[in-house]
Amino acid sequence: MSDTNLFEQQRRNRRRSALLVAIFLLFFAWIGFGGDYVFYLSTMPDPTPGLSRGSGPTYHHTFPWFGIGATLLGIGMAWYGWRNGPKQVLWASGAWELVQPTKPEEQQLVNVVEEMAIASGLPKPTVWIVPDQDPNAFATGTDEGHAHIAATEGLLTALNRDELQAVVAHELAHIKNYDVKLMTLLAALVGVLALISDGTRRFLGRGGARVVGRRSGGGGRKGGGGLVVILLALWLISVLLAPIVSRLLALAVSRKREFLADASGAQFTRNPAALASALRKIEDAAAPTQAIQRGSAHLCIADPLGRRINAKQGLVADIFGTHPPMAVRIARLKAMAYQYEKTGVIPEAV
Amino acid sequence: MSWILLILIVATVVWGISAYNGLIQLKGDTLNAWKQIDVQLKRRHDLIPNLVNAVKGAMDFERETLEAVIQARNQAVKIQAEALPTGGVKKLAAAEATLGAALSRLSVVVEQYPQLKATGNIGQLQEELTSTENRVAFARQLYNDTGTTYNVRQQQFPWSLIAGMARAEIVELWEITDEQERAVPKVDLSGKPKA
């Protein structure tokens, strides 16, 4: 990857990360301030004093406590996700940190990571092992200095040294062009949204709907109730739609990033053929990688869930897929290897 | 009119500052890449006595091969102490190539001693050796890439105007001449990258 390509990709990823956080915060603000507005309309003081409702103190919701609270909560969660995203991703996969290698293949992994750190000019990331027999690997982290690379046990046994080197180079390319930053943030924030939406649905399933229903009914008596109902419905729908929002956020991750990381990984190793044969081996081990859940699937070098859409080409697959088809990646790498052999230069774009 | 002049002067100064900083950045990157080579070469030099000790007992009659490795290593250590990006890179590259050739010959010889290979220690040392050779190769690759960018930039117009002020100097690249390549036997047991 030439410098301009790299900087372009870094800038794009920084912009997307900021956009992601903005959407996340807007979502919280919408839920909070929307709730405030609905509450405000339903507790509005009666215009005609003679018709005041019953007795006892009436509460007028005039200050947007919910909105401010929810926005602060969103900021807190984004910050927490940012700080702990890598830890969460690693923890969810059951990975353990490889500090003191004991087996020869562990030593080899540590060596290969150090070699590729030199080739890419990055500080050495920490190395983790995922106890899973399916070959796969991912990288996570907040920036170059705090990056982690995880490989499954299956990867260490299935690949030879050159292929392992190629996979590690691919992951370091993700670190270098800030892909991991965006993708880890995505995993953390999507995780939070999924949690909220699950919680809301459970709350609405149990009696919550009854409370809300009575409020909107009370507003209906005073006129303007139609607006309240519509707002309430919109608000509820958006809360319920949180998982879809999170899916939409996942679209911020383009499957192109894998092509880019393949290409710049090959720049580090100067050996595109090794990555091609590594991908072939990873693809041939068809079993899904059980240790890796849906929330962090987009981080991996190959789709750990083996979803069918990722084997397809075309517009729909480009939009909804997380990984490009393996056959296309391998074909591009083979073309690179051919060109490298002929000209002695790794082609920049694939 | 004077406004236009003022704007032109300001634009030139702003460009000058950014060009100067850009060159200084590249210089820093190049020196950093060079330091990386230094570190990896030191690692290589430190590993060799261990390797020689591990195989010495079983290969008493291969004294010549071992001697060649030790000699090449000592020579390389001496040259490394004086090498800088702006001078002595070629000499160091030649010394390291000689060392590399001696090491490959040793690797070939080790292959002929199955009882040596059977002990785990040698397997580990060979992995270390492979890794070290790779590190040297990749550090060299990074240095050559950054050094080339630095060299090209400081010679290009209009950066060349600033180059003197930024004390930019052409750095020597770590090139492997054909001669040296031929000196290395084409036996590759380590799966070294084709750098």
Interface residues (C-beta under 8 A of the other chain):
Chain A: D3 P104 Q107 Q108 N111 V112 E114 E115 M116 I118 A119 S120 G121 N160 R161 D162 Q165 F268 T269 R270 N271
Chain B: D29 N32 A33 Q36 Q40 G123 Q124 E127 E128 T130 S131 N134 R135 F138 A139 Q141 L142 T146 T149 G191 P193 K194 A195
